[in-house]
Amino acid sequence: MEPVTAITTAWTLAKTAGEVGKKLFELGKEVKDRDLRQKIDEIADKVRDLKQAASELEDENRDLRERLRFKSDAYEFRSPFWYEKGKPEQAFCAKCFAKEIAAPVGQLTDWGRTCLVCGNLVSIGVSKDDDNGPYVDTRIAGSY
């Protein structure tokens, strides 16, 4: 089942369970027979449980889709940052990305680029000791 279909199905199930529960509640108010009212209340309780289960499944589905996103081909690593394919202007922190968090880094400054979530500072420049190209110095902002 595709993710969109699963979400739609879970949402429809929760909505339907809510409507059925409301109708059962209204019916229970009209019924005078105590035994029948108790049976209606039991059914309404089961419908509420189903609604809760549908909601939990929807949350779990959303979490699984989010985790799967980090394992797909949607991102590419270009040292020292991750980038979403087709969006080369927005870099993501490699440290946060390893924790499955798509955390953007700020714009390039004289100091480098800082993660907007964890504060990791990535200094990018040319080493004075080595003319072989750029070096990357990563540290938490304020920890040096």
C-alpha positions as CSV (number, residue, x, y, z in Angstrom):
1,M,0.0,0.0,0.0
2,E,1.4,3.4,-1.0
3,P,2.0,5.9,1.9
4,V,-0.7,8.3,0.6
5,T,-3.2,5.5,0.5
6,A,-2.3,4.3,4.0
7,I,-2.7,7.8,5.4
8,T,-6.0,8.3,3.6
9,T,-7.2,4.9,4.8
10,A,-6.2,5.6,8.4
11,W,-7.8,9.0,8.4
12,T,-11.0,7.7,6.9
13,L,-11.1,4.9,9.4
14,A,-10.6,7.3,12.3
15,K,-13.3,9.7,10.9
16,T,-15.8,6.9,10.4
17,A,-15.2,5.5,13.9
18,G,-15.8,9.0,15.3
19,E,-19.1,9.3,13.4
20,V,-20.2,5.8,14.5
21,G,-19.3,6.6,18.1
22,K,-21.3,9.8,18.0
23,K,-24.4,8.0,16.5
24,L,-24.1,5.3,19.2
25,F,-24.0,8.0,21.9
26,E,-27.1,9.7,20.5
27,L,-28.9,6.3,20.3
28,G,-27.9,5.4,23.8
29,K,-29.5,8.6,25.1
30,E,-32.8,7.7,23.5
31,V,-32.9,4.1,24.7
32,K,-34.7,3.5,28.0
33,D,-33.8,-0.2,28.4
34,R,-30.9,-0.4,30.8
35,D,-29.4,-3.7,29.3
36,L,-29.7,-2.3,25.7
37,R,-28.1,1.0,26.8
38,Q,-25.2,-1.0,28.4
39,K,-24.6,-3.0,25.2
40,I,-24.6,0.3,23.2
41,D,-22.1,1.8,25.6
42,E,-19.9,-1.3,25.2
43,I,-20.0,-1.0,21.4
44,A,-19.2,2.7,21.7
45,D,-16.2,1.9,23.9
46,K,-14.9,-0.6,21.3
47,V,-15.4,2.0,18.5
48,R,-13.4,4.6,20.6
49,D,-10.6,2.0,21.0
50,L,-10.6,1.4,17.2
51,K,-10.4,5.2,16.6
52,Q,-7.5,5.4,19.0
53,A,-5.8,2.4,17.3
54,A,-6.3,4.1,13.9
55,S,-4.7,7.3,15.2
56,E,-1.7,5.4,16.6
57,L,-1.3,3.5,13.3
58,E,-1.3,6.8,11.4
59,D,1.4,8.2,13.8
60,E,3.5,5.1,13.3
61,N,3.1,5.2,9.6
62,R,4.2,8.9,9.6
63,D,7.3,8.0,11.7
64,L,8.2,5.1,9.5
65,R,7.9,7.2,6.3
66,E,10.2,9.9,7.9
67,R,12.8,7.3,8.8
68,L,12.6,5.7,5.3
69,R,13.2,9.1,3.8
70,F,16.7,9.1,5.2
71,K,17.5,5.8,3.6
72,S,16.2,6.7,0.1
73,D,18.0,8.3,-2.8
74,A,16.4,11.7,-1.9
75,Y,19.7,13.0,-0.4
76,E,23.3,13.1,-1.5
77,F,26.4,13.7,0.5
78,R,28.8,16.4,-0.7
79,S,31.5,16.9,1.9
80,P,30.9,18.2,4.5
81,F,27.1,18.4,4.2
82,W,24.1,16.5,3.0
83,Y,21.9,18.0,0.3
84,E,18.4,17.1,-1.0
85,K,18.7,16.2,-4.6
86,G,17.5,19.0,-6.9
87,K,18.0,21.6,-4.1
88,P,21.7,22.3,-4.0
89,E,21.2,25.6,-2.2
90,Q,20.1,24.1,1.2
91,A,22.7,22.1,3.1
92,F,21.9,19.8,6.0
93,C,24.1,19.1,9.1
94,A,25.9,15.7,8.8
95,K,25.8,15.3,12.5
96,C,22.0,15.7,12.8
97,F,21.5,13.8,9.5
98,A,23.2,10.7,11.2
99,K,20.4,11.0,13.8
100,E,17.8,11.1,11.1
101,I,17.1,14.8,11.5
102,A,17.1,17.0,8.4
103,A,18.6,20.0,10.1
104,P,19.6,22.9,7.9
105,V,22.8,24.8,8.3
106,G,23.0,28.6,8.1
107,Q,24.6,30.7,5.4
108,L,28.3,30.8,5.0
109,T,30.0,33.3,7.3
110,D,33.7,34.1,8.0
111,W,33.5,31.4,10.7
112,G,31.9,28.7,8.5
113,R,28.4,27.3,8.6
114,T,26.5,26.5,11.8
115,C,23.7,23.9,12.2
116,L,20.5,25.7,13.1
117,V,19.5,22.7,15.3
118,C,22.5,21.4,17.2
119,G,24.8,24.4,16.9
120,N,27.6,22.3,15.2
121,L,30.0,24.8,13.6
122,V,31.7,23.6,10.4
123,S,34.6,25.8,9.5
124,I,35.5,25.6,5.8
125,G,38.7,27.0,4.4
126,V,42.2,26.4,3.2
127,S,44.7,25.0,5.6
128,K,47.8,27.2,6.1
129,D,50.0,24.1,6.5
130,D,48.6,22.3,3.4
131,D,47.9,23.7,0.0
132,N,46.0,20.6,-1.1
133,G,42.6,22.2,-0.8
134,P,39.8,22.8,1.7
135,Y,39.8,21.4,5.2
136,V,36.8,20.9,7.4
137,D,36.8,21.7,11.1
138,T,33.7,20.7,13.0
139,R,32.9,21.6,16.5
140,I,30.0,22.7,18.6
141,A,29.6,26.5,18.5
142,G,31.0,28.1,21.7
143,S,32.9,25.0,22.8
144,Y,36.4,26.2,21.8
